[in-house]
């Protein structure tokens, strides 16, 4: 996933662990999208790991968000309250990956989109 913008969708332990593992890969831009306002289903340890990576700017977290479309070269995410004045995020790149939260990031499979 090095050199890719990766979107992880979900707020459970599997999604958080995948997002954290990906955020630790140098050169990877990671966005975690979750529909609720807080990570209520996740273990405390995983919530702390997310906050640590968010604080160090290794991970972008979009709470209260919803994926509205996944295209060949972009993914669109709506946020309920907006972040920095934006209520819709479009992550576009010639190379990005959408990682299902249940996949094993190391050696697992994922849906790859590239042009």
C-alpha positions in Angstrom: 0.0 0.0 0.0 3.1 2.3 0.0 2.4 5.3 -2.2 -1.4 4.8 -2.2 -4.2 6.7 -0.6 -6.1 4.0 1.3 -9.7 4.3 2.6 -10.8 2.1 5.4 -14.5 2.1 6.2 -15.9 1.0 9.6 -15.5 1.6 13.3 -15.0 -1.8 14.8 -11.8 -3.3 16.0 -11.0 -4.9 12.6 -11.3 -1.6 10.8 -9.3 0.3 13.4 -6.5 -2.3 13.4 -6.3 -2.2 9.6 -6.2 1.6 9.5 -3.5 1.7 12.2 -1.4 -0.9 10.4 -1.7 0.9 7.1 -0.9 4.3 8.8 2.3 2.9 10.0 3.5 2.2 6.4 5.7 5.2 5.3 4.3 6.9 2.2 0.7 5.7 2.8 -2.1 8.2 3.1 -4.9 6.7 5.2 -8.5 7.8 5.7 -10.8 6.0 8.2 -14.5 6.7 7.6 -17.0 5.7 10.2 -20.8 6.5 10.3 -21.1 7.1 14.0 -19.8 10.1 16.0 -17.6 7.9 18.3 -15.9 4.5 18.1 -18.3 2.9 20.7 -17.8 -0.7 19.5 -14.0 -0.7 19.6 -11.8 -1.8 22.4 -10.3 1.0 24.5 -6.8 0.1 23.3 -7.8 0.5 19.7 -9.5 3.8 20.3 -6.3 5.0 21.9 -4.2 3.8 19.0 -6.5 5.7 16.6 -6.1 8.9 18.6 -2.3 8.5 18.7 -2.1 8.2 15.0 -4.6 11.0 14.4 -2.6 13.3 16.7 0.6 12.6 14.8 -1.2 13.2 11.5 -0.5 9.7 10.3 -4.3 9.0 9.9 -7.3 11.1 8.8 -10.5 10.2 10.7 -13.9 11.1 9.3 -16.5 10.4 12.0 -20.2 10.8 11.2 -19.4 10.0 7.6 -20.9 8.0 4.8 -19.3 6.6 1.6 -21.5 7.8 -1.2 -19.6 6.5 -4.2 -16.5 4.5 -5.2 -15.3 5.1 -8.7 -12.3 3.9 -10.7 -10.0 6.7 -9.5 -11.9 8.2 -6.5 -14.0 7.7 -3.4 -16.6 10.2 -2.2 -17.4 10.5 1.5 -20.1 12.7 3.0 -19.7 14.1 6.6 -22.6 15.1 8.8 -21.0 18.2 10.3 -18.2 18.9 7.9 -14.5 19.1 8.5 -12.6 22.3 7.8 -15.8 23.6 6.1 -16.2 20.6 3.8 -19.2 18.3 4.0 -18.1 16.2 1.1 -14.7 14.7 0.6 -13.5 13.4 -2.7 -10.3 11.4 -2.5 -8.9 11.2 -6.0 -5.8 9.6 -7.2 -4.5 7.5 -10.0 -3.8 4.9 -7.4 -5.8 4.2 -4.3 -7.2 1.2 -2.4 -10.4 0.5 -0.6 -9.6 -2.0 2.2 -12.5 -4.1 3.6 -12.1 -3.9 7.4 -12.2 -7.7 7.7 -9.2 -8.2 5.4 -5.8 -9.1 6.8 -3.7 -6.1 5.7 -0.5 -8.0 5.7 -0.9 -10.5 3.0 -4.6 -10.2 2.8 -6.8 -9.2 -0.1 -8.3 -5.8 -0.9 -10.2 -4.2 -3.7 -7.6 -2.2 -5.7 -8.6 0.7 -7.9 -6.0 2.1 -10.3 -5.8 3.6 -13.7 
